[in-house]
Amino acid sequence: MKKVLVIALAATIFHADVSAQSNPAYSMDNTLSEQERSDGWTLLFDGKTTTGWHTYGYNSVGNAWNVADGTLHLNLGTQKEWPSGESHDILTNDEYGNFHLKVDWKISKNGNSGIIFNIHEDKAKYRNTYETGPEMQVLDNAGHPDAKIPRHRAGDLYDLIASSSEPVKPAEQWNHAEIISENGHLRFLLNGVQIVATTLWNDDWKQLVQNSKFKTMADFGTFKQGKIALQEHGNEAWFKNVKIKRL
């Protein structure tokens, strides 16, 4: 009887897996479903290499990041080898204007990172990615001290707008984030919930910037297209299922 039950269970699992993969909307990690390909999505991380990415100001990805178990992983084991005083954020090779970005992220306990966009890469003029690009905060709200600062919590438009709710999962669990930027209208979603909505570049936006830590950065938040970065903030972080659609 036990053998029959095991065979039946295995058949059920196999059937469910085949059914899922035959669904046009289904995709495994770091792949695109048939529906996504049809809708114009592009995969930014293949789960195996860092192709399509580079460290800020360089032509390739340095020692700070590696590919581990199908994720882009900030590898603290190589920290002694990182050039001091430099940004170790990794950026897309391509620039994006109107876009819909999806990415799954996981942060270590007490960790801090971010997803930065509309970056104008000119290291001679801007030492860091955040001097030009706004950021969706990636954070362990329960452990990192930044969580005590308004507009610095997970999902916030960093130092500008606090998220309207906090559907974030705890440290070391996966979160699904989306950033949608179209003709100046910006939206953040976290785990399927819209948490930030604003308009870029108008007078209200300029006032937000003036009331933030970015007020001394003359070109912050002014670029209408740019590269997308995963931030190195000195804490272990993982990213996967990074995909984008131009709008």
N, C-alpha and C positions, 0 to 999 in steps of 0.2 A: 504493500500500500504506500509506504514512504517513497519508494522508487517511482511509482506512478505519479504521486503528487509533485515530486521534484521535476519530472519530465514535463508535466502539465504547466508548472510554474515557469520553467525555462521557455516553453513554447509561447506562453502569454507575454513574457518580457520581450522575446524576440519579435513577436507580432507587433507589440506596442512600439518598439524601436523602429521597425520598418515603416509602420504607419506614420510615425512622426517625421521620418526622413522623406517620405513621399509628399508631405505637406509643403507647398511652395513657400510658406512663411517660416519653415523650420531651418535652422542653421546650427552647426556645431560651433564651439568656440573658435574665434578668429577665422571664420568663414562667412560668406554671404549666402543667404538663401536665394532660391530662384526668384522669389518676389522682390527681394532687395536689389538684385542685379537688374531686374526689369524696371525697378523704380529709380535707378540711377545712382545707387550707393557705391562707394569705393572703400575698399579695405585699406586702412592705414598701417596695420600690423598683421603680419601673416602667422604669428605665433612661433616662428622659427628663427627669424633674423631681424636685424635692426634696419633693414633696407627701407629707404624713404625717410630716415631720421638722421640728425646730426646734433652734436653738442653746440650750444650757442657760440657763434664766432669761429667755428671750425667746420671742416668738410666731412667729418665722420663722427660717429659716436665714440666717446672716450671710455675710460675704465669705470666711470661711475655707474653705468648701466649695463645690464646683460639680459639675455633671454633665459628664463628659468621656468620650466614646467608650463610653457605656453603663455608666459606673461613677460611684459617689460618690467624689469625688476631693478630698483635702486639698490645696488650692491655695496653695502657698507664695508664689506670685507676688503675692498680696494681703496678705502678712504685715504690711507697714507700716501697713495700714489696720485691723488688728485692735485692738480696745480692749485696752490693757495690763492685766495682772494679773487677767484674767478667763478662765474656762473657755470654750473654743471647741469643746467636744464637741457633737455633734449627737445628739438624742434622738428616739425615737418619740413621736408625740403620744399614743398609747394606752399603758396599763399592762397588764402581763401577770403572771399568777401561775404556774400550772402551764402549761408551754409546751415546745415543741420548736422551736428556732431553727436555721436553716441560713444560712450566709453564706460567700461566697468572698472571700478577702482577699489582697492583694499589698502588700508593704512595700518601700520604697526601700532601697538599700544603706546600711548603718549605721543603719537606721530603727527606730522604736519607735512602737507604737500599742496599741490594745486594744479589746475588746468588753466592755462593762460592763452589768450587768443588776440588776434589783430596786432601781432607783434611786428614791429619794423626792425629788422635785424641789421644793425649798424653798430658793431661793437666799439668802433672808434668814438662814436657819439653817445651810445647808450651802453653802459657797462652790464646791465641786467635786463632780462626780458620784461620784468614788471615796470620798467621805466616807460614803456609804451603800451603794453597790453593789459587789459582788465583780466580778472581772475575769478574762477569759481573755486572757492576754498575746499580743500580736502583735509579733514582733521579728525582726530579722535576727540570728540567733544567731552568725553568722560575723563580724559587724562592730560590733555595738553593745556598749558596755561593760557594760550590764545583764546580758548573757549570762554574765558571770563571777560573778554573784551567785546563790546557790541560790534556786530558786523564782521566778526572774525571766526564765526562758527561754520561747521561743515555746511556746504551748499550756499553760503552767503556770496553775494557779489562783493568780493573782499574789500573791506573798509569803506564800502559805499552804500550797500543795501542789505539789510538782514533778510533772511529767508522768512516767508510768511508762515511756514510750519517746518517741522524737523523730522522728516521721514527717514533720516539717516540710520543705518545699522551700526552696531558697535564695532570697535577696532577688530581687525583680523577677519571681518566678514565682508562679502562683496556688496557693493552698491552700484546701481546703474544710473549714470548721469547723462543728461542731454543738454546741449547748448544750442539754441536756435537763434540765429541772427539774420534778419531779413529787412533790408531797406531801413535800417536804424532801429527796428523793433527787436529787442533782446528778451529772450525767455530762458530760464533755467528750470529743468525738471530733475527730480531726484527720486528714484524708485517709483516712477510713474506719476508723481505728484508735482504740479507746477508750484515753484516756491519763490521765484523772482520774475518780475516783468517790469521793463522800463524802456525808455527811448534814449538812444545814444545821440550825442552831438548837438542836442538842442540846448536852450538856455538853462533848463532844469538840470540837464546832465552836467553842464559846466559848473553849476552851483554845487552839485554833489561832489565834484572833483575838488572844488575850492574848500569844501568843508572836510576834506579827507587828508590823509598823509601824503597824497600824490600832488598836493597843491603846488609844490616846488618843482615838479617835473613838468616842464612846459608842454611837452608833446604827449603826455599820458592821455590815453583814451581818445585821441584825435584821428587815428588812422582808420580808414574805412575798409581796409583789408590787411591781411598779414598772415604770419605763420602761427601755428598752434604749438604750445609747449607743455610738457609734463615737467613739473617743478622738482628740483632737488633742494630739499630743505633740511638735509642732514639726518632724516629719519627714513627708515625702511618703508618702501611703498611698492605696490604692484598695480599694473594696468593691463587690461586685455579687451578684446572685442572693440577695438578702436576703429570706427568707421564713420564716413562722412558723405554727405550728399550736398552738392552745390544747388542753390536755390535761384 
